[in-house]
Amino acid sequence: MPLSSSSIRPRNVGACLLLATVMFTAAPTFAADGVFDEMRFGVTTSIAAGDKQEDGVFPSFTVYFDPFDADGAADLGEKLLRPRVYTGAAVATSSNGVNQAYGGLSWTFDMTKRLFVEFGAGGTVHDGDLDDPNGSGPQLGCRFLFREYAAAGVRLDEHWNVSATVEHASHANLCDGPNNGLTRAGLALGYQF
């Protein structure tokens, strides 16, 4: 008997929550060693319409690394050549929502001392519906998707920041099958080490 996507979701949610807990508890140790640059906890919701709509909210946890010293970049050219690396996960809270694990590169640009904008690009793997016309939620065509995001934020102090985010994932018509994509917007709270 084949497994439906709703029958495997609790295991995926549990795995994502376990991973987030381990990362959260291990973060101070790794931060002290200079491994992590920033951690963000966020929540998004689908802003797609019709069949592309996902119900519920999507808590997320993202870790940023700075192996190229993006924080030390002096000008725009250096900023472009020295992105940060990120990895994270988003967990669905509804039966037609899609769980994701993602990663990629991000670029942060200071508008003022407190205000910043950020752009990121990479990929995601998900557990959503690929091409079932009778399924609920978006049909995504293939398991691996491109993922892009943009954020605008404010630094509350030298460590804490809050940002508004918008993100999109799709296969850019490189796979056979439907390409409804995932489009979400939300807020994130970050802590930079």
Residue frames as qw, qx, qy, qz and C-alpha x, y, z in Angstrom:
[[0.000, 0.889, 0.457, 0.000, 0.00, 0.00, 0.00],
 [0.431, 0.459, -0.043, 0.775, 1.58, 3.31, -1.03],
 [0.310, -0.493, -0.442, 0.682, 2.11, 5.96, 1.61],
 [0.147, 0.880, 0.336, 0.303, 0.23, 9.20, 1.19],
 [0.315, 0.503, -0.253, 0.764, 2.01, 12.48, 1.86],
 [0.482, -0.639, 0.100, -0.591, -0.20, 13.01, 4.93],
 [0.939, -0.317, -0.137, -0.013, 0.86, 9.66, 6.42],
 [0.779, 0.082, -0.194, 0.591, 4.56, 10.58, 6.42],
 [0.046, 0.797, -0.024, 0.602, 4.27, 14.18, 7.55],
 [0.641, -0.753, 0.055, -0.138, 4.43, 13.60, 11.34],
 [0.877, -0.174, 0.099, 0.437, 7.76, 11.79, 10.97],
 [0.496, 0.501, 0.093, 0.703, 9.14, 14.63, 8.81],
 [0.241, -0.847, -0.022, -0.473, 7.88, 17.28, 11.22],
 [0.804, -0.587, 0.056, 0.076, 9.40, 15.39, 14.15],
 [0.806, 0.077, 0.097, 0.579, 12.73, 15.08, 12.34],
 [0.252, 0.680, 0.068, 0.685, 12.76, 18.79, 11.50],
 [0.469, -0.821, 0.016, -0.326, 11.92, 19.75, 15.09],
 [0.881, -0.370, 0.068, 0.285, 14.62, 17.41, 16.41],
 [0.649, 0.333, 0.085, 0.679, 17.15, 18.96, 14.02],
 [0.029, -0.798, -0.041, -0.600, 16.12, 22.48, 15.07],
 [0.694, -0.713, 0.020, -0.100, 16.45, 21.55, 18.77],
 [0.865, -0.138, 0.084, 0.475, 19.90, 20.03, 18.27],
 [0.452, 0.524, 0.092, 0.716, 21.04, 23.06, 16.26],
 [0.267, -0.844, -0.054, -0.463, 19.63, 25.48, 18.85],
 [0.767, -0.635, 0.081, 0.045, 21.33, 23.74, 21.77],
 [0.822, -0.031, 0.170, 0.543, 24.63, 23.24, 19.92],
 [0.345, 0.837, 0.148, 0.397, 24.72, 26.78, 18.50],
 [0.316, -0.931, 0.180, -0.037, 26.44, 28.50, 21.45],
 [0.762, -0.359, 0.423, 0.334, 29.33, 26.02, 21.26],
 [0.651, 0.401, 0.407, 0.499, 29.72, 26.42, 17.51],
 [0.110, 0.953, 0.118, 0.255, 29.34, 30.21, 17.75],
 [0.513, -0.800, 0.262, 0.165, 32.12, 30.38, 20.33],
 [0.699, -0.152, 0.520, 0.466, 34.34, 28.52, 17.87],
 [0.105, 0.541, -0.296, -0.780, 33.41, 30.97, 15.08],
 [0.261, 0.166, 0.893, 0.327, 31.46, 28.41, 13.03],
 [0.126, 0.749, 0.646, 0.083, 28.07, 30.17, 12.94],
 [0.171, 0.192, 0.057, 0.965, 27.64, 33.77, 11.85],
 [0.418, -0.068, 0.136, -0.896, 23.89, 34.07, 12.50],
 [0.032, 0.283, 0.958, -0.032, 20.78, 32.06, 13.41],
 [0.352, -0.043, -0.097, -0.930, 17.24, 33.03, 12.41],
 [0.170, 0.338, 0.899, -0.220, 13.90, 31.80, 13.60],
 [0.237, 0.095, -0.258, -0.932, 11.02, 32.71, 11.31],
 [0.416, 0.406, 0.779, -0.234, 7.45, 32.05, 10.34],
 [0.134, 0.161, -0.482, -0.851, 5.96, 32.39, 6.87],
 [0.568, 0.402, 0.617, -0.368, 2.60, 31.83, 5.22],
 [0.444, 0.270, 0.674, 0.525, 1.67, 31.10, 1.62],
 [0.184, 0.572, 0.067, -0.797, 0.87, 34.12, -0.52],
 [0.012, 0.014, -0.812, -0.584, -0.02, 32.05, -3.61],
 [0.572, 0.149, 0.152, -0.792, -3.60, 31.87, -4.90],
 [0.818, 0.208, -0.276, -0.460, -5.93, 29.04, -5.95],
 [0.982, -0.012, -0.186, 0.018, -4.45, 25.55, -6.31],
 [0.552, 0.458, -0.430, 0.548, -1.01, 26.90, -5.38],
 [0.376, -0.673, 0.228, -0.595, -2.20, 27.97, -1.91],
 [0.531, -0.036, -0.782, 0.324, -0.89, 26.16, 1.17],
 [0.520, -0.754, -0.230, -0.329, -2.79, 26.43, 4.44],
 [0.784, -0.527, -0.155, 0.288, -1.24, 27.13, 7.82],
 [0.029, -0.942, 0.334, 0.005, 2.05, 28.70, 8.76],
 [0.894, 0.263, -0.244, 0.269, 5.62, 27.48, 8.32],
 [0.499, -0.821, 0.250, 0.122, 8.02, 27.87, 11.25],
 [0.786, 0.517, -0.208, 0.269, 11.62, 27.92, 10.05],
 [0.608, -0.702, 0.239, 0.282, 15.14, 27.78, 11.41],
 [0.700, 0.660, -0.081, 0.260, 18.10, 28.99, 9.34],
 [0.654, -0.592, 0.169, 0.440, 21.81, 29.06, 10.14],
 [0.478, 0.864, -0.126, 0.095, 24.24, 31.37, 8.32],
 [0.800, -0.296, 0.155, 0.498, 27.98, 30.76, 7.98],
 [0.210, 0.959, -0.127, -0.143, 30.58, 33.31, 6.85],
 [0.870, -0.136, 0.267, 0.391, 33.47, 31.29, 5.36],
 [0.555, 0.506, 0.213, 0.625, 34.39, 34.08, 2.89],
 [0.307, -0.372, -0.288, 0.827, 34.37, 36.90, 5.52],
 [0.078, 0.671, 0.528, 0.514, 31.38, 38.70, 4.00],
 [0.368, -0.864, -0.295, 0.176, 31.19, 40.76, 7.20],
 [0.487, -0.551, 0.192, 0.650, 34.66, 42.13, 6.39],
 [0.488, 0.481, 0.484, 0.544, 33.87, 43.12, 2.77],
 [0.230, -0.405, -0.101, 0.879, 34.76, 46.79, 2.22],
 [0.276, 0.331, -0.225, -0.874, 32.87, 47.65, -0.98],
 [0.790, 0.276, 0.119, -0.535, 30.10, 46.42, -3.30],
 [0.632, 0.477, -0.593, -0.147, 32.49, 44.33, -5.42],
 [0.092, 0.293, -0.884, 0.352, 33.81, 42.49, -2.38],
 [0.563, 0.041, 0.523, -0.639, 30.27, 41.98, -1.04],
 [0.805, 0.355, -0.158, -0.449, 29.23, 40.34, -4.31],
 [0.599, 0.430, -0.675, 0.042, 32.26, 38.04, -4.33],
 [0.160, 0.176, -0.831, 0.503, 31.99, 37.08, -0.63],
 [0.629, -0.383, -0.293, -0.610, 28.48, 35.75, 0.10],
 [0.435, -0.312, 0.716, -0.447, 27.43, 34.01, 3.28],
 [0.381, -0.013, -0.889, -0.256, 26.35, 30.36, 3.15],
 [0.525, -0.175, 0.393, -0.735, 23.04, 29.31, 4.70],
 [0.349, -0.098, -0.914, -0.183, 21.11, 26.13, 5.45],
 [0.356, -0.055, 0.468, -0.807, 17.76, 25.62, 7.11],
 [0.082, -0.287, -0.942, -0.156, 14.37, 23.97, 7.25],
 [0.418, -0.086, 0.062, -0.902, 10.71, 25.00, 7.23],
 [0.057, 0.159, 0.971, -0.168, 7.98, 22.82, 8.75],
 [0.345, -0.319, -0.494, -0.732, 4.37, 22.69, 7.53],
 [0.222, 0.006, 0.690, -0.689, 1.58, 22.99, 10.09],
 [0.707, 0.283, 0.187, -0.621, -1.25, 21.84, 7.77],
 [0.783, 0.080, 0.614, 0.065, -1.92, 18.73, 5.72],
 [0.673, 0.673, 0.235, 0.197, -1.52, 20.52, 2.36],
 [0.090, -0.938, 0.319, 0.101, 1.63, 22.38, 3.43],
 [0.849, 0.403, -0.259, 0.225, 5.09, 21.42, 2.22],
 [0.667, -0.666, 0.191, 0.273, 8.09, 20.71, 4.48],
 [0.612, 0.738, -0.190, 0.209, 11.43, 21.88, 3.12],
 [0.681, -0.522, 0.172, 0.484, 15.16, 21.62, 3.81],
 [0.492, 0.848, 0.082, 0.180, 17.14, 24.28, 1.95],
 [0.608, -0.506, 0.161, 0.590, 20.53, 25.87, 1.48],
 [0.537, 0.726, 0.221, 0.369, 22.38, 28.37, -0.66],
 [0.464, 0.035, -0.092, 0.880, 24.24, 31.68, -0.75],
 [0.079, -0.897, -0.435, 0.025, 23.10, 35.07, 0.56],
 [0.396, 0.292, -0.020, 0.870, 24.23, 38.66, 0.17],
 [0.260, -0.798, -0.462, 0.286, 23.48, 41.37, 2.76],
 [0.331, 0.450, 0.103, 0.823, 23.69, 45.08, 1.91],
 [0.238, -0.523, -0.480, 0.663, 23.56, 47.80, 4.57],
 [0.139, 0.779, 0.404, 0.460, 21.26, 50.70, 3.68],
 [0.194, -0.829, 0.245, -0.464, 22.10, 52.50, 6.94],
 [0.013, 0.425, -0.816, 0.392, 23.79, 51.37, 10.14],
 [0.487, 0.010, 0.705, -0.515, 20.53, 49.72, 11.24],
 [0.767, 0.427, 0.192, -0.438, 18.62, 48.97, 8.01],
 [0.194, -0.369, 0.819, 0.393, 19.65, 46.23, 5.59],
 [0.825, 0.324, -0.074, -0.458, 18.39, 44.28, 2.58],
 [0.397, -0.357, 0.839, 0.105, 19.34, 40.72, 1.78],
 [0.768, 0.378, -0.257, -0.448, 19.03, 38.43, -1.23],
 [0.461, -0.356, 0.813, -0.002, 19.63, 34.70, -1.41],
 [0.760, 0.359, -0.343, -0.421, 19.63, 31.91, -3.98],
 [0.196, -0.361, 0.907, -0.088, 20.04, 28.17, -3.70],
 [0.510, -0.047, -0.758, -0.404, 17.98, 25.02, -3.67],
 [0.550, -0.230, 0.502, -0.627, 15.45, 23.11, -1.61],
 [0.290, -0.057, -0.940, -0.171, 14.27, 19.53, -1.23],
 [0.495, -0.130, 0.224, -0.829, 10.63, 19.05, -0.18],
 [0.181, 0.100, 0.972, -0.114, 8.00, 16.42, 0.62],
 [0.461, 0.385, 0.173, -0.781, 5.14, 18.02, -1.34],
 [0.753, 0.425, 0.487, -0.126, 2.91, 16.65, -4.09],
 [0.337, -0.265, 0.571, 0.700, 4.72, 16.24, -7.41],
 [0.206, 0.083, -0.546, -0.808, 1.92, 15.78, -9.94],
 [0.013, 0.374, 0.921, -0.108, -1.25, 14.32, -8.37],
 [0.140, -0.347, -0.313, -0.873, -4.19, 16.31, -9.81],
 [0.589, -0.577, -0.490, -0.281, -6.41, 15.05, -6.94],
 [0.575, -0.191, -0.471, 0.641, -3.97, 16.12, -4.22],
 [0.173, -0.950, -0.258, 0.034, -4.31, 19.17, -2.04],
 [0.387, -0.749, 0.238, 0.482, -1.83, 22.01, -2.27],
 [0.336, 0.766, -0.377, -0.398, 0.60, 22.88, -5.04],
 [0.954, 0.188, 0.178, 0.153, 1.89, 20.37, -7.61],
 [0.256, -0.852, 0.336, 0.309, 5.64, 20.87, -7.73],
 [0.708, 0.638, -0.267, -0.143, 6.84, 18.57, -10.53],
 [0.738, 0.282, -0.521, 0.323, 10.12, 17.41, -9.00],
 [0.721, -0.547, -0.348, 0.245, 11.60, 16.83, -5.56],
 [0.509, -0.330, -0.010, 0.795, 14.45, 19.36, -5.87],
 [0.215, 0.896, 0.353, 0.164, 13.63, 23.01, -6.59],
 [0.365, 0.358, -0.129, 0.850, 15.47, 26.29, -7.00],
 [0.355, -0.775, -0.481, 0.204, 14.86, 28.66, -4.07],
 [0.289, 0.408, -0.046, 0.865, 15.26, 32.43, -3.94],
 [0.333, -0.756, -0.521, 0.216, 14.47, 34.88, -1.18],
 [0.199, 0.545, -0.066, 0.812, 14.62, 38.59, -0.36],
 [0.478, -0.625, -0.528, 0.320, 14.50, 40.28, 3.03],
 [0.083, 0.680, -0.088, 0.723, 14.40, 43.80, 4.42],
 [0.684, -0.466, -0.510, 0.232, 15.39, 44.18, 8.04],
 [0.127, -0.859, 0.194, -0.456, 16.34, 46.34, 10.95],
 [0.584, 0.087, -0.645, 0.485, 19.09, 45.70, 13.50],
 [0.517, -0.785, -0.287, -0.186, 17.78, 46.15, 17.03],
 [0.437, -0.821, 0.351, 0.109, 21.29, 46.12, 18.52],
 [0.090, 0.649, -0.716, -0.241, 24.68, 44.58, 17.66],
 [0.209, -0.106, 0.972, 0.012, 23.27, 41.03, 17.85],
 [0.373, 0.453, 0.774, -0.238, 19.48, 41.03, 17.26],
 [0.153, 0.175, -0.394, -0.889, 17.62, 41.83, 14.03],
 [0.526, 0.435, 0.646, -0.340, 14.09, 41.51, 12.65],
 [0.027, 0.254, -0.587, -0.768, 13.32, 41.11, 8.95],
 [0.721, 0.408, 0.268, -0.491, 10.36, 40.81, 6.59],
 [0.268, -0.286, 0.829, 0.399, 10.93, 38.06, 4.03],
 [0.789, 0.414, 0.043, -0.452, 9.52, 36.77, 0.76],
 [0.304, -0.373, 0.842, 0.243, 10.65, 33.49, -0.78],
 [0.792, 0.391, -0.085, -0.462, 9.89, 31.44, -3.87],
 [0.388, -0.313, 0.849, 0.176, 10.78, 27.90, -4.92],
 [0.808, 0.461, 0.120, -0.347, 10.13, 26.24, -8.29],
 [0.772, -0.103, 0.507, 0.370, 11.89, 24.09, -10.87],
 [0.071, 0.644, -0.307, -0.697, 11.99, 26.83, -13.57],
 [0.820, 0.447, 0.005, -0.357, 10.39, 24.40, -16.05],
 [0.168, 0.593, -0.783, -0.088, 13.51, 22.21, -16.03],
 [0.278, -0.013, 0.945, -0.172, 11.51, 19.12, -14.92],
 [0.274, -0.283, -0.740, -0.545, 8.59, 17.40, -16.57],
 [0.308, -0.551, -0.754, 0.181, 5.25, 17.96, -14.93],
 [0.135, -0.914, -0.309, -0.226, 3.53, 20.86, -13.20],
 [0.488, 0.138, -0.274, 0.817, 5.39, 23.80, -11.71],
 [0.291, -0.847, -0.400, -0.196, 3.01, 25.50, -9.27],
 [0.348, 0.444, -0.376, 0.736, 5.93, 26.52, -7.05],
 [0.491, -0.616, -0.519, 0.332, 5.92, 27.69, -3.45],
 [0.167, 0.546, -0.032, 0.820, 5.62, 31.39, -2.64],
 [0.546, -0.630, -0.508, 0.219, 5.64, 32.54, 0.99],
 [0.113, 0.663, -0.176, 0.719, 6.12, 35.71, 3.02],
 [0.701, -0.583, -0.404, 0.082, 6.74, 36.27, 6.70],
 [0.183, -0.899, 0.289, -0.274, 8.93, 37.56, 9.51],
 [0.854, 0.038, -0.396, 0.334, 12.21, 36.36, 11.02],
 [0.430, -0.878, 0.197, -0.076, 14.09, 37.10, 14.22],
 [0.801, 0.391, -0.320, 0.320, 17.87, 36.79, 13.89],
 [0.578, -0.780, 0.193, 0.143, 20.78, 36.64, 16.29],
 [0.656, 0.647, -0.294, 0.255, 24.22, 37.45, 14.86],
 [0.835, -0.429, -0.104, 0.328, 27.22, 36.21, 16.81]]
